[in-house]
Amino acid sequence: MSTAGDATRAEIRNGASFASRLGFAAPALVAGGLAIGLTALFAAAAGADPARAIGSLLSGSVGSGASLATTLLRAGPLLLTGIGVMLAFRSGVFNVGAEGQLLIGALAATAVGTRLGAWPGQVVLVLLAGAVGGALWAAIAAWLRARRQVNEVITTILLNFVALYLVSWAVAGPLQESGRTYPQSDPFPDPAMLWRVPPGTRLHFGLVLALLAAIGAGVLLSRTATGLRLRAAGLNPAAARLAGFPVGRDLLLAFTLSGALAGVAGAIEVAGVTGRLYERISTGTGYTAIAVALLGGLRSGGVLLAALFFAALATGASAMERSAGVSAVLALAVQGATILIVAITNRMSWTGLAASSGDRDGT
Amino acid sequence: MGRPQSSADVSAPLLEATGLRKRFGPVTALEGVDFACAAGEVHALLGENGAGKSTLASLITGLVRPDGGEMRWRGESAVWRSAGQARGEGISMVHQHFMLVPTLSIAENVALARRDLGLLDRERLHAEVRTLAAERRVDIGDPSRRIEDLAVGEQQRVEILKALVVPPALLVLDEPTAVLVPSEVRDLFSLLRSLVDGGTAIVIVTHKLAEVEALADRVTVLRRGRLVGTGPASDFDASALARLMVGERTRTSVAGGDAAARAGAVVLEARGLSWTDRSGGRRLDDVSLAVREGEILVVAGVEGNGQSELAAALAGERAEGLEGEVKLCGRSIASPAEARAAGLAVVPADRRRDGLVSELALWENLLLARDRIESAAPRGWLRPSEQRASARASLEEFHVRPADPDLPAAALSGGNQQRLVLARELSREGLRAVVAATPTRGLDLVATEGVHDRIRGLARGGAAVLVFSTDLDEVEALADRILVLFRGRIVVPEAARPERAVVGRLMAGVAA
């Protein structure tokens, strides 16, 4: 019939396949380049030597074994929470409560790690406690959304504060160290700590878990019937309902799974890095996770790269402060500016979000 | 009966268009349409959904530009580059979907249409809007009220007042009564009449025949993008208009009618379905019907008489406040999931909204039915390569072009999206019942025949089939039995398969 129409469709198809095969990496790669350029610019504006600033940013984030390890350790929780946010957003659930879910996960993990003695294999239960804690915390908002039509953006944000104060209370109360000196928990006993992978380094098994979660979430969404149902509900809830899909149940599933991943992120932070629960165990990881998920185009591979990028930027910034005399606050400016520019130049992830957040309950 | 008249006999036309043509991609929305309207008269633009009346309204008001034809405004050749330009020339439009900011007050919304109103001085603004409303005789009440607190009819009056801030020479209203309850319709009509008495020309886009009788001086009927009748409203009675709207083509293949031989037990049943929308409009009024095994029941009716509400209810949706019961194979149905599980296939009226997910690939869209996804992935694992292969076969069988399973549904034209939904719903195994709303809308004749054949085949195979149709040809081609839906009520013709003239009159609400 119309060859012009067919040609257009072919273009659309090529566009789609390009985006699905390569596109996921593009935003994070562009962001990397942008960050370097912006750092030079900002450093020069702040009166420092741009070349030196960039040098220390790079060497301080990926330039040595030690800095690379720090970057990876930061990337772990970012990846887990970012994947959680991705799962939620793709399913039409605007879960912005990864921060609270992470905190409750850390809290539950600490309870199991420091209050139930020490026994072989304890770390498995610690991780499980983190997952269950995060999932239950998310389930509150999920239940309110599914049964009471309460907007989850509001509930999850508010629950973040509740979680923060719960942790504050716990580390000065029931979970406080035996010495009762500082607002922190007892140290985790050895069997409650994550295995070092590879042994002898600071890296731990939690990073492997994060990578598995990213792969698993990608497989779940693209290769399973459940994933197709979740995506359909996220993109067009009315059609999903009419298809006879259990949209209410699927919403609960996506929400709690998202919370569980954030909870595990909290667990691997206490059981893999700090070995204790502090009041300020998370420095906004759950919020950065939203940027990670969006910059990653809501695709597993993209989220992985975005998590590494944000982790490297944060690690490199502290190195830059030490050696080039540029304030680490500058990294925040670079982070913000990078997200903005990527968001403006690459609308994909954001339009995807708009599609998934709009008209969710179309009844 | 409407003989197409030349528009030359309109006294001093304000707007005169000849040979208007508009295409959207491969779809011809308008072809060679003439249109004229004069000051001080109401011109009704009548037609089914998709007939091209909204496109014509958009051309007149500068929202879209014609691909061909000529337009003259006050006797001079005019090409609108934008809606703003048309507005400047005195052409205003009241859209079907209100362009109001719900969280702002009436006065603030009106001020948005007229920038010289003092936004900062609230008292002065309210006084000015009150004066404006009094001058234009639009009753809006207290202008400090917020839009979101108003009834739909009140919101519409605000929208009309916005259009009248600078008195237009021509006011176009797109389906203005679609959302109104009868008392609001009366108020709207008296408002429009007072405007016409003041010399304004009014074009009202509608598919409701009663409105033409109540309001219009002239009428133009479009069908499938073409002009099928125009002239003084007094030349047409309701049944003539109904015939013009739905068409009078004769067709060779007429089937059906032998259902009595095969009709068995009742499969799909509705009892006492009633539903009132938020603004108080009674969309469904005590609807009861039953479809038997092997039978095709066609519910005929002009769009907007409760079809989409009834179709949704039969698909298992329990809208808030829905009364009555839907039963499938004797079991009461409370959700689409239950309806699907009981073997129901659904072709929704609005397929873009309810029938597919534009961003997903065609093969994924073919799995968007509970039983389909369960049989495709019995242990939960999709096998995309297998699914693509079977999707390709299915797409080819239903002539979806292009039959490429990896394309997103958004890349298909409207007719092909329709075929996609049909491919999913009508080729399922274990079907007990089918609810299909205007299943052939957007399809050409050959494809329509194909779909009709398949629907008959499903009925022969024992499925209970219910088809909503606005097209008399389709009604005749498919029906074993005909019911008419008018203003939310079921009208039962005396005969099981009444003559098409009788059906047309019932659809128009004229006593048979």
Boltz contact constraints between the chains, C-beta under 6 A:
constraints:
  - contact:
      token1: [A, 2]
      token2: [B, 26]
      max_distance: 6.0
  - contact:
      token1: [A, 5]
      token2: [B, 26]
      max_distance: 6.0
  - contact:
      token1: [A, 9]
      token2: [B, 402]
      max_distance: 6.0
  - contact:
      token1: [A, 9]
      token2: [B, 411]
      max_distance: 6.0
  - contact:
      token1: [A, 12]
      token2: [B, 411]
      max_distance: 6.0
  - contact:
      token1: [A, 13]
      token2: [B, 407]
      max_distance: 6.0
  - contact:
      token1: [A, 223]
      token2: [B, 382]
      max_distance: 6.0
  - contact:
      token1: [A, 224]
      token2: [B, 380]
      max_distance: 6.0
  - contact:
      token1: [A, 224]
      token2: [B, 381]
      max_distance: 6.0
  - contact:
      token1: [A, 225]
      token2: [B, 373]
      max_distance: 6.0
  - contact:
      token1: [A, 225]
      token2: [B, 377]
      max_distance: 6.0
  - contact:
      token1: [A, 225]
      token2: [B, 380]
      max_distance: 6.0
  - contact:
      token1: [A, 225]
      token2: [B, 382]
      max_distance: 6.0
  - contact:
      token1: [A, 228]
      token2: [B, 364]
      max_distance: 6.0
  - contact:
      token1: [A, 232]
      token2: [B, 357]
      max_distance: 6.0
  - contact:
      token1: [A, 232]
      token2: [B, 368]
      max_distance: 6.0
  - contact:
      token1: [A, 235]
      token2: [B, 357]
      max_distance: 6.0
  - contact:
      token1: [A, 235]
      token2: [B, 359]
      max_distance: 6.0
  - contact:
      token1: [A, 236]
      token2: [B, 357]
      max_distance: 6.0
  - contact:
      token1: [A, 238]
      token2: [B, 353]
      max_distance: 6.0
  - contact:
      token1: [A, 238]
      token2: [B, 354]
      max_distance: 6.0
  - contact:
      token1: [A, 239]
      token2: [B, 354]
      max_distance: 6.0
  - contact:
      token1: [A, 239]
      token2: [B, 357]
      max_distance: 6.0
  - contact:
      token1: [A, 241]
      token2: [B, 336]
      max_distance: 6.0
  - contact:
      token1: [A, 242]
      token2: [B, 336]
      max_distance: 6.0
  - contact:
      token1: [A, 242]
      token2: [B, 354]
      max_distance: 6.0
  - contact:
      token1: [A, 243]
      token2: [B, 368]
      max_distance: 6.0
  - contact:
      token1: [A, 243]
      token2: [B, 369]
      max_distance: 6.0
  - contact:
      token1: [A, 244]
      token2: [B, 336]
      max_distance: 6.0
  - contact:
      token1: [A, 244]
      token2: [B, 337]
      max_distance: 6.0
  - contact:
      token1: [A, 244]
      token2: [B, 340]
      max_distance: 6.0
  - contact:
      token1: [A, 244]
      token2: [B, 370]
      max_distance: 6.0
